[in-house]
């Protein structure tokens, strides 16, 4: 056994022995001194423990100390009644603390009991009960917070386990304290009863055994009994105080003395006011001016000293902050932060700042939030955080859009103007500053607030500056969304599908396809503006065809065919005949004949002259659709679609290429031309 275990066992055993075996007055003095020292130790430990779990065995300590004090009460009572000599400690407490006066001793003893019963015990009991209740009620929420931190990667499994164990220990501790406080209350009640019995028993013993009269017996035994009560109640009071301190600690981690003093005497103006009040009372009222004026001066001086200390601390904190910032910049590893690349950035000159400043009525930030929401609903993927920042190197009214740190587009606005665009049927042209709409590079003019109503009345489309920037940003995001889709985004999408379709995800990822393969398929769809919101259909199609091919281009075609209703709804309005251009079957055969398969994928080996001829035909046929005011759409056979799209995408980015298998059966089409070689 360890020495500490032996010591605790002897402590408990001695209490049990004292209940049965009489001890000498000298031994009683030693044990009473030990009891007082333990009480002080418990009090100071409770005061300076940084968190309550530092005294997690406090309920057990209360049980042992209570048993030990009751055993001492029994032993001292035995000595008082049998020998009339309970030892030096009891006698001294009875005579010295009570000033040798029976009435004074009784009054002090009663005051101690009232303080312990009414104030400390009652308050500690109530606080312990409420704390235990709130701790247990808050436990599920704290458990969920730990699980959330673990799921987001803020903590690891070891830290989560440590926090759960600590949470369990806290709940057990406060639950135990709720019952353990009853030990302290019961100990005080037992001390009162024992004292009463001692008084009656002492008087009876003195009269019957020693032949004293009632006055002499009362004088002798009352003083000894009061001394015994005091020597028991003072340690009990200290333990009660320690219990109150422990259960009323507001912070789980706090340096008791420092926090208490700083909170009580940490505001100089409070000390100034207290000092002024004390000095005023000493001068104006009959109170002792020497005491009150000197004490008021002390408070004022202390307030000035604390104010100086606070000022010095603030200066030191500012200096330390500047030094830390400088030191952080000097660190070689600080360069790592410069390697971070924001996926999307919108930089603007100082003239556009009011549009982004909420305090100046700007709503650009709200529009950015709506852009992310709109893209999520329209294309089914989450747009990364869009970083907005001002750039003094730009012209005041200029803004640029960056994708992964590279500028991809720019624009310029006039802050106090509106952009008016002619849709082609205005009744009357109005004057303005010529410009181009940045999203689609259409001709437009800048007009003033006073011209806005007139421009709208004659048929112009009028747009305010925030809408111009938001529209431009939205189109750029649509254009580059496929490049912004990362493997982590795919993992998040897979996790969302797993919540409702776990068997589908288990079959597909990673057994049939890896995250990279799924990423390429979704990127192929997004490049052509096809929504990936219906992930269940996409994943089911991939799971159906992945066992036969892992070519992501071919898998993309299968997915497109399974999404034919969405594609038809996007390009072919219901109850309306859509004008399209078809592809010459002979040209389709020629294109398929030029396809070469390699380990890196398929590519076309068409002759440059042939490619030029095809592009010329495409330009002619697409021109027919544009003259009709229709979207340029070319219909091909399924096997040719992806190769023809790849052939034309560098020349015509907005050209829509759809295969016959991607068109719903109820769609009505009208061919207005055919692309030939």
Secondary structure, DSSP 8 states (H G I E B T S, - for coil): --HHHHHHHHHHHHHHHHHHS---HHHHHHHHHHHHHHHHHHHHHHHH-SSGGGGTTHHHHHHHHHHHHHHHHHHHHHHHHHTS---HHHHHIIIIITTT-HHHHHHHHHHHHHIIIIIIIHHHHHHHHHHHHHHHHHHHHHHHHHHHHHHHTSS-HHHHHHHHHHHHHHHHHHHHHHHHHHHHHHHHHHHHHHHHHHHHHHHHHHHHTS---HHHHHHHHHHHHHHHHHHHHHHHHHHHHHHHHHHT-SSSS--HHHHHHHHHH--HHHHHHHHHHHHHHHHHSSS-HHHHHHHHHHHHHHHHHHHHHHHHHHHHHHHHHHHHHHHHHHSGGGGGGGG---SEEEEE-GGGHHHH-GGGT--HHHHHHHHHHHHHHHHSS----EEEEE-TTS-TTEEEEEETTEEEEEEE--TT-EEEEE-S--SS----EEEEETTTTEEEEEE-HHHHHHHHHTTEEEEEHHHHHHHHHHHHHHHHHHHH--HHHHHHHHHHHHHH-HHHHHHHTTTT--HHHHHHHHHHHHHTT-----HHHHHHHHHHHTTT---HHHHHHHHHHHTHHHHHHHHS-TTSEEEEEEE-HHHHHHHHHTEEEETTEEEE---HHHHHHHHHHHHHHHHHHHHTT---EEEE-HHHHHHHHHHHTTT-TT-EEEEGGGS-TT-EEEEEEEE--
